[in-house]
């Protein structure tokens, strides 16, 4: 009997949007597989050929209609995330 293997989650990128002393968050709905009903920052999976900066610009535009350019971002670093059996990297 063959064992089914679920492919690992793609690496992701997230953006922390802030101005002065405020951070923009959104509340995830109850359906996501990861972190339902939690407050979160914007981001998503990195697509083939895309930089982390391009990813957050695409996701931010898709999720809230905000246009941000990659050169407007400050790269903070990357972190390994472990959710269940999946480990992936998130760029901030």
DANORCOR-V842997 format. One record per run of one state. SS is the DSSP state (A for helix, B for strand, O for the rest). FROM is the first residue (numbers start at 1). TO is the last residue. Records with the same first field share a line. If there is no record, write none. Layout:
SS->FROM-TO ; FROM-TO
//
This chain:
O->1-11 ; 16-17 ; 20-21 ; 24-25 ; 28-38 ; 41-41 ; 46-51 ; 65-69 ; 73-77 ; 84-85 ; 92-92
B->12-15 ; 18-19 ; 22-23 ; 26-27 ; 39-40 ; 42-45 ; 78-83 ; 86-91
A->52-64 ; 70-72
//
